[in-house]
Amino acid sequence: MQSSGRPHDDPAGDVVRWAAFSCLLVPVVLVVYGTSFGGAAVATLGLFVVTAACLVLLRHSERTAARVRAEERLPSAHRRRHSRGAPAGRRGCRTSDSASPHD
């Protein structure tokens, strides 16, 4: 059951929002436990870079998955025409055991 009352139609966005929250929380914790402001700033910058890279990879993955799903919905005749997995006997070629009037 959804605790926020809204459907999860963007799971990648949820992950990125939690990562951004962590990017803000980590420097606060570092400073509270004695790390310098400079060290916390460097850690924050590194976390933001990693978060941005993950966001780019997640969005690319979503676009690729959507493209694959769209290709799977094509009419079956179109897929058969481009299929390479069928054996030679199934591609409309005659086999040696087929009888023809010209044999």
C-alpha positions as CSV (number, residue, x, y, z in Angstrom):
1,M,0.0,0.0,0.0
2,Q,1.3,3.5,-0.9
3,S,2.1,5.6,2.2
4,S,2.1,8.9,0.3
5,G,-1.3,8.4,-1.4
6,R,0.0,8.7,-4.9
7,P,0.8,6.0,-7.5
8,H,4.5,5.3,-8.2
9,D,4.7,6.1,-11.8
10,D,8.3,7.3,-11.6
11,P,10.4,4.9,-9.5
12,A,13.6,6.3,-10.9
13,G,12.5,9.8,-9.8
14,D,11.9,8.4,-6.3
15,V,15.4,7.0,-6.2
16,V,16.9,10.2,-7.3
17,R,14.9,12.2,-4.8
18,W,16.2,10.0,-2.0
19,A,19.7,10.3,-3.3
20,A,19.4,14.1,-3.4
21,F,18.2,14.1,0.2
22,S,21.2,12.0,1.2
23,C,23.5,14.4,-0.6
24,L,22.1,17.1,1.7
25,L,22.1,15.0,4.9
26,V,25.6,13.6,4.6
27,P,27.5,16.9,4.9
28,V,25.5,17.9,7.9
29,V,26.4,14.6,9.6
30,L,30.0,15.0,8.6
31,V,30.2,18.4,10.1
32,V,28.4,17.4,13.3
33,Y,30.9,14.5,13.8
34,G,34.0,16.8,13.4
35,T,34.8,16.9,9.7
36,S,35.9,20.3,8.3
37,F,33.5,22.3,6.2
38,G,35.9,21.9,3.2
39,G,35.9,18.1,3.6
40,A,32.1,18.1,3.8
41,A,31.8,20.3,0.7
42,V,34.1,17.9,-1.3
43,A,32.0,14.9,-0.1
44,T,28.8,16.7,-1.1
45,L,30.2,17.6,-4.5
46,G,31.2,14.0,-5.1
47,L,27.8,12.7,-4.0
48,F,26.0,15.1,-6.4
49,V,28.2,14.0,-9.3
50,V,27.5,10.4,-8.6
51,T,23.8,11.1,-8.2
52,A,23.7,13.0,-11.6
53,A,25.5,10.2,-13.3
54,C,23.0,7.7,-11.9
55,L,20.1,9.8,-13.0
56,V,21.5,9.9,-16.6
57,L,22.0,6.1,-16.6
58,L,18.5,5.5,-15.1
59,R,16.8,7.7,-17.7
60,H,18.8,6.0,-20.5
61,S,17.7,2.6,-19.3
62,E,14.1,3.7,-19.1
63,R,14.2,5.0,-22.7
64,T,15.8,1.8,-23.9
65,A,13.2,-0.4,-22.2
66,A,10.4,1.7,-23.6
67,R,11.9,1.4,-27.1
68,V,12.1,-2.4,-26.7
69,R,8.5,-2.6,-25.4
70,A,7.4,-0.6,-28.4
71,E,9.2,-2.9,-30.8
72,E,7.6,-5.9,-29.2
73,R,4.1,-4.5,-30.0
74,L,4.7,-4.4,-33.7
75,P,2.5,-6.7,-35.8
76,S,3.6,-10.3,-35.9
77,A,3.9,-10.3,-39.7
78,H,6.5,-7.5,-39.5
79,R,8.6,-9.5,-36.9
80,R,8.4,-12.7,-38.9
81,R,9.7,-10.9,-42.0
82,H,12.9,-9.9,-40.2
83,S,13.3,-13.0,-38.1
84,R,16.7,-14.8,-38.5
85,G,16.1,-17.6,-36.0
86,A,14.0,-19.9,-38.2
87,P,15.6,-22.9,-39.8
88,A,16.1,-22.9,-43.6
89,G,13.3,-25.3,-44.1
90,R,10.8,-23.0,-42.5
91,R,11.6,-19.9,-44.6
92,G,9.6,-21.0,-47.5
93,C,12.4,-23.0,-49.2
94,R,11.7,-26.4,-50.6
95,T,13.3,-29.4,-49.0
96,S,14.6,-32.4,-50.9
97,D,11.7,-34.6,-49.8
98,S,9.0,-32.3,-51.2
99,A,7.3,-33.7,-54.3
100,S,6.9,-31.4,-57.3
101,P,5.8,-32.2,-60.8
102,H,9.2,-31.1,-62.2
103,D,11.2,-33.8,-60.4
